[in-house]
Amino acid sequence: MTEEVRWRDRLRQRLRWVWRGTIVVVVVTSPWWGREGLRRMEFFRVRRVVIEGTRYAAPDEIVSRLRVDTTASIWDGTSPLVARVREHPQVREVRIRRRLPGTLVVQVTERPPVALVNTPTGLRVTDADGATLPVDPTAIDVDLPVLATRDTLLLRLLSQVQDSLPALYAQVSDARRGPEGAVVLELASVRLLAGADVSSGRLAEALAVQQDLVTRGRTAVELDLRFRDQVVARLSTTP
């Protein structure tokens, strides 16, 4: 092998390393220069906003909070948009994703209404933390238990029942405090008495007892869960 051939081989090898290094630099820095270049392209201007996951919050309210106009690019950062939407009292979580070439998809998780609380200004829709939600019960059909006061213990209990025992929650017409700190849940056909720390498991036992009585042709007017490992039923005397 002549000296000239060796020199050419060394040159080719060095060029390969330079080329590989250039590729690495391009790939590593592309999130900065690539996105900045895409942001300037008219093709990626925001032309449509899709709101998903809303039941109580009006989609128009979410869009107005975004404050996105036709000069915005879908490659703009979404953190400011997320922060604006989260300020809506009905919104618990929000995620924003891009759908090329010009659509932003806003996925909203709402704060679920738990109860209607009686206030000096009328019934107000309230969440598990006792916060008033911007839901007008005269305009939107909400079938919720009624509380005489903003009792956070009852609200959290109702939220727990709503999540784990939706069939039971659907039967609750109102909830209140009973004697000696007991909790009273008025259902469509029976009253439940329980301790303030009652679990979903214990409430499920009450439903099982109620169903068993129905199959035997008996009707309970009250089921008491305050006794350890027991469900005490007071039966109707009406034939």
Secondary structure by P-SEA (a helix, b strand, c coil): ccaaaaaaaaaaaaaaaaaaaaaaaaaaaccaaaaaaaaaccccccccccccccccccaaaaaaaacccccccccccaaaaaaaaaccccccbbbbbbcccbbbbbbbbcccccbbbbccccbbbbccccccccccccccccbbbbbccccaaaaaaaaaaaaccaaaaaacccccccccbbbbbbcccbbbbbcccccaaaaaaaaaaaaaaaaacccccbbbcccccbbbbbccccc
